[in-house]
Each structure stands twice: as C-alpha cells, then as structure tokens.
Amino acid sequence: MIVDDSALSAYAQQVGVLLTSKHLRLVTAESCTGGWIGQSITAIAGSSGWYECGFITYSNQAKHRMLGVQATTLLKYGAVSEQTAREMVTGALKMSTAQVAISVTGVAGPSGGSKEKPVGMVCFAWEFKQSTIHSTTHFFSGDR
C-alpha cells in the first residue's frame, strides 16, 4: 500500500474534524515514520486546536526514556512489536494532556528486516485515555 502526501493530508483532516467535534486532542508516538504523521497533521491550518504534540523515538533508548517502554519489553519482543507499540501509546498519553494517542513502529528498510520481522512490517497502537488499548500489525510491500 502506497500512501501519498495528499492521501495522508486527507486522512489527517478527517481525524481533525472528528477530534474537534468531540473536543479531544491527539498525541503521536512515532518510530519508523520519523515524524511523518506529525508533519502531516501540522501542515493543516488549525491543527493546533486538536493536536498537542508528538514524540519521535527512533532508538530503543528514546522509547524507554521518553515514553517509558520497559527495557524487558524491548528485550523480549523487540522495538518492532505490538507490545512495544502498546507501551509507546500509553507512554505518550502519560507524558501529555491529550486524550487520544496513536503510535507506530516498524521496519522501514531497505535493510534490517528478518524472516520474523521483514521490511514493511509495521505495528500500530491507539488508545483513548483510561480506555482499552488497540493494536494491529500490517505487512506493507516495499520499503521507505
């Protein structure tokens, strides 16, 4: 699945309309996307009304230090895992005043993949503050 900038902008605008209508704010926790989600959001005029902040935690140390991802989670499951994505999203909510969070971590490539975690494997998590955490893993074709 290839998503271009115009599609990301359209998705971000839809999210903004929904969050604004519910008086909610969003925080993002990104790894493999390196801030691309936050950039897509902040390119929208008025996004400051519904987007609080974003964390770009590319290294394991940053995930641990900034978002509280447990060292044991990183050792047992790795940075690219739903478990890590879930801890990233919870940490983002704890470190912000937002009510909604999304996280993403994955193998961007072109190298660095393995049989178990190939290039294009991306884990997502999302959470409403003090509610159930949801997560999923997708396998995209191609690399960066």
C-alpha positions in Angstrom: 0.0 0.0 0.0 1.5 3.3 -1.1 0.1 6.4 0.6 1.0 9.7 -0.9 1.1 13.1 0.8 -2.4 14.1 -0.4 -4.0 11.0 1.0 -2.2 11.5 4.3 -3.4 15.1 4.4 -7.0 13.9 3.7 -6.8 11.3 6.5 -5.3 13.9 8.9 -8.1 16.4 8.1 -10.7 13.7 8.7 -9.1 12.9 12.1 -9.0 16.6 12.9 -12.7 17.1 12.2 -13.6 14.2 14.3 -11.4 15.2 17.2 -12.6 18.8 17.1 -16.2 17.7 17.1 -15.6 15.7 20.3 -13.3 18.3 21.9 -10.4 15.9 22.1 -6.6 16.3 21.5 -4.2 13.9 19.9 -0.6 12.9 20.7 1.6 10.8 18.4 4.4 8.4 19.2 6.4 7.6 16.1 9.4 5.5 15.4 9.8 4.3 11.8 7.8 7.2 10.4 10.2 9.6 11.9 7.6 12.4 12.4 5.8 12.0 9.2 2.4 11.6 11.0 3.1 14.8 13.0 4.2 16.7 9.9 1.0 15.6 8.0 -1.1 16.9 10.9 0.8 20.2 11.5 0.6 21.0 7.8 -3.1 21.6 8.3 -4.1 25.1 9.3 -5.8 25.0 12.7 -4.4 21.6 13.8 -3.1 23.3 17.0 -6.7 23.1 18.1 -6.7 19.3 18.2 -3.0 18.1 18.1 -1.0 18.5 21.2 2.4 17.1 20.4 4.4 14.2 19.0 7.3 12.0 20.2 9.8 10.7 17.7 11.5 7.8 19.4 13.7 6.1 16.9 16.1 4.4 19.2 15.2 1.9 21.9 16.8 4.3 24.5 14.4 7.1 23.4 11.4 4.8 23.6 12.4 3.8 27.1 13.5 7.3 28.3 10.7 9.4 26.7 7.8 7.0 26.7 8.5 4.6 29.4 8.7 1.5 27.2 10.0 -1.2 29.5 13.5 -2.5 28.8 12.2 -6.0 29.3 9.6 -5.4 26.6 12.3 -4.3 24.2 14.5 -7.2 25.0 11.7 -9.8 24.8 9.7 -8.6 21.9 11.9 -6.0 20.2 11.3 -2.5 19.1 9.1 -3.7 16.2 6.2 -5.4 18.0 2.7 -4.7 19.1 3.8 -4.9 22.7 6.2 -2.0 22.1 3.6 -0.1 20.1 1.2 -0.5 23.0 3.6 0.8 25.6 4.5 3.7 23.3 0.9 4.8 23.0 0.3 4.5 26.8 3.5 6.5 27.5 2.5 9.2 25.0 -0.7 9.7 26.9 1.0 9.8 30.2 3.5 12.4 29.0 0.9 14.7 27.5 -2.5 16.1 28.3 -4.1 14.6 25.2 -7.0 12.2 25.4 -6.2 10.2 22.2 -2.9 8.7 21.1 -1.5 6.7 18.2 1.9 5.0 17.9 3.7 3.4 15.1 6.9 1.3 15.0 8.2 -0.9 12.2 11.0 -2.0 9.8 11.3 0.8 7.2 14.1 -0.9 5.2 15.6 -1.3 2.8 17.7 -3.5 5.1 17.3 -4.5 8.7 14.4 -7.0 8.2 14.4 -10.6 9.2 12.2 -13.6 8.4 10.2 -13.0 11.5 10.1 -9.2 11.0 10.5 -8.4 7.4 11.0 -4.9 5.8 7.5 -3.4 5.7 6.3 -4.8 9.0 4.6 -2.0 10.9 2.9 -2.2 14.3 0.3 0.4 15.3 -1.5 1.1 18.6 -4.1 3.6 19.6 -5.7 4.4 22.9 -8.3 6.7 24.4 -7.1 7.9 27.8 -8.1 5.4 30.5 -9.6 3.0 28.0 -8.7 -0.1 26.1 -5.6 -0.1 24.0 -5.9 -1.5 20.5 -3.1 -2.7 18.2 -2.5 -4.3 14.9 0.4 -5.3 12.6 0.4 -4.8 8.9 2.9 -6.0 6.3 3.4 -3.4 3.6 5.2 -4.1 0.3 8.4 -2.1 -0.5 10.4 -0.1 1.9 10.9 3.6 2.8 
